[in-house]
């Protein structure tokens, strides 16, 4: 595209809006006896497949999630084949596959980069926390924050980084299962979210810096029936 403009990622809101419009048009045609809605409603899983394909396409530019794309596309394809009578199996019989996918995501997260370990000289530059059936409060005022790893399982992590500074880019790996992680960052940080929520949520409430900044925090990981929130 001319001028180096980036392609806007296809969001879930866009696909959901188009799906609602399509259903509205379909029911209107059904009321006018032009088309039968039941003949077309069984194709609704196509929306999930489109969302999955969009996430996979955006993953190459760092804006999407490979795991999220595979999950959406896989579930959508299965439901579509079931609705069309091509396969005869209850999708809920395969819920243990979710554990396999979750385990694969955790393994992938562990293999794609070394976990930052604090040393005597950089103890404040790295934040590692594990909360299992408990709560953890951590903070940092390092002038060269590097990142870390946060895990919350049926517990919570509260991380305060408002007094810290980044010399370039830092990475936080997060994993939340039936728990929550809250991260507070300075106003001049740019947050890049690469978190895949599975029956959970990821919310970036930070205000974008008014001026260009080189201080970037990348948050990546998996959320399973939990939540990760980032705010100023």
N, C-alpha and C positions, 0 to 999 in steps of 0.2 A: 504494500500500500504506500502511496506517495507520502513523502514527509516523514516516513518511519513511524506512522501511527500504529498503535497496537490494536489488535482485534479485541473487541469487548467480549468477555467470556459469557456463555449462555448460562444464565442463572436459573435456579429452581423456580423463582417467582415468575420468570418469563414463560417457562414451560407450563407451570400451573395456570397462569392467566390464559394462555392459548387453549389449554385443555378445557377450562371453564367456558370460554367463548364457543368452542366446538360443541360442547354438550348443550349449551343454550340454543345454538343454531339447530342441532339435531332434534331437540324436543319441539322446537318451533315447527320444523318440517313434519314431525310426527303428528302434531296437533292439526296441521293442515292436510294430513293424509297424503303427503308427498313421499315420505320415507318412514320406515319402521325403525324406531330408536333401538329396539332390542337387537336388531341385526348388526348394529354398529358398536353398541356399548361394550361388547365383549373384547373389542380391540383397545380398551383403555390402557393395558400395560405397555402399549407402544410409547406412551409418555415417559415411563420409567426407562425404557431403552434409549430414548432420545437424550434424557438427562445423563445417563451413563456414558453415552457416546460423547456428549459435550464435555463431561469431566475428563474423559480420556484424551480428548483433543487438546484441552487446556493444560493437561499435565505436562506436555512438552515444553510449555512456556513458563512453567512454575506456578501457574495460577489455578491448576486443578489438582485432583487427587486420583492416583491410579487405583487405589483400593476402593474409594468411593465409586469410581466409574465402573469397576468390575462388579461391585455389589448391585448397583442400580441396574446395569445391563443384564446381569445374570438373573436377578429376581424377576425383572420385566419379561425376559425371554421365557422363563419357566411359566409364569402366570399366563402369558399369551398362548403358549403351546397347550396349556391345560384348558384354557377357555375354548380353544379351537378343537379340542378333542384329540389332539395328536399324541399326547401322553396322558396317562391316567394314574396320577399319584398325588396325594395331598402334600402340598409344599411344606406344611407344618411337620410332616414326618421327618423332614430333613433339617430340623433346627440344630442338631449337633454340628452340622456343617459350619454354623456360625462360630462355634468354638475353634474349628480348624482354621477358619479365616482369621479369627482374632489371634490365635497362636502364630500364624504366619506373619501377621502384621507386626507382632511384638518381636519376632525373630528378625524380620526385615529392618525394624527400627534399631535393633541391636547391632546388625551387620553393616548398616550404611555409614556409620561413623563412630569413632571412638568416644567413649564416655569421658567427659572432662573430669579429672580428679584434682581435688584441691591439694596444694602443697603448702609448705610453711610460708613460702613467699607469695603465694597466690590464693590463700585461704578465703579471702573476701571476694575474689574475682570469679569464683565458681559457686553456684548454689545447687546442691543436691539434697533432695528431701524425699522421704518415704513416709506416708501416712496410711496405716492399716488400722481401721477401727479406732482412729484417733485423729487429732488435729496437730498440724505443724505450722509454726509461724517463723519465717526466715526473712532476712533482709541483707542488703549489701550497699556499701558506700564506696566501692572500688572505683578508681578512675579508669580502669581498663577491664570492665566486666566482660567475661568470655562466654557465659551461658551456664548450662548444667542440665540436670535431669530431675524431673518431678514425677512422683507416682502417688496416686491417691486411690485406695481401695476401701470402699465403705468408710471413708474418712475425708479429711479436707486439708489442703495446703494453701496458706496465705503467704504470698511472697511480695515484699515491698522493695522495689528497685528505684524508687524516686530519688534517692540520694546517690545513685550510681551513674557512671558514664561509660559509654562504649567507644572504644578506639577502633572504629570500622564496623564490624558486624559480629553479633553474638547469636548463638543458637541455643534454644531451650527445647529439650525433648520432654514431652508430657504424655502421661498415660493415666486415665481416670476411669475407674469401673465402680459404679454405684457410689461415686464420690464426686468431689468438686475441687477445682484448682482456681484460685483467684490471684492474678498477677497485676501489680500496680507499677506503671512505668512513668518516666518523666515526659513532659510535654513535647520535648524536642526529639523524641524517638519515633522512628517509623517502624510500625509493626507489620510483619508479613506472616499471615496465618496459613499454615499448611497442615491443619488438623482435620482428621476424618472422623466425624461423629457417626456412631452406629446406635440408633435409638437413644441418642444423647444430643448435646448441643455445644457449639463453640460460638462465642460472641466477642467481637472486638468493639469495645466502646470508647476506644481512644480517639482523641481529636487529632486530625492530621496536622503536622507542623506547617505553619504558614510559609516558612522559608525552606529552601532545599537543605537537606541534612544528610550527612554521611553516617549517622548513628542508626543502624538498622538491627532490629531484633526479630529473628525468625523463630516462630513457635510451630513445632511440628509434632505429630503423634497421633494417637487414637483415643477416642472417648466412647466408652460403652456404657450406655444407660447412666451417664453422669454429665458433668458440665465443666467447661473451661471458659473463664471470663478474664478479659484483659481490659484495664481501664487506667485513666490518669488519676 
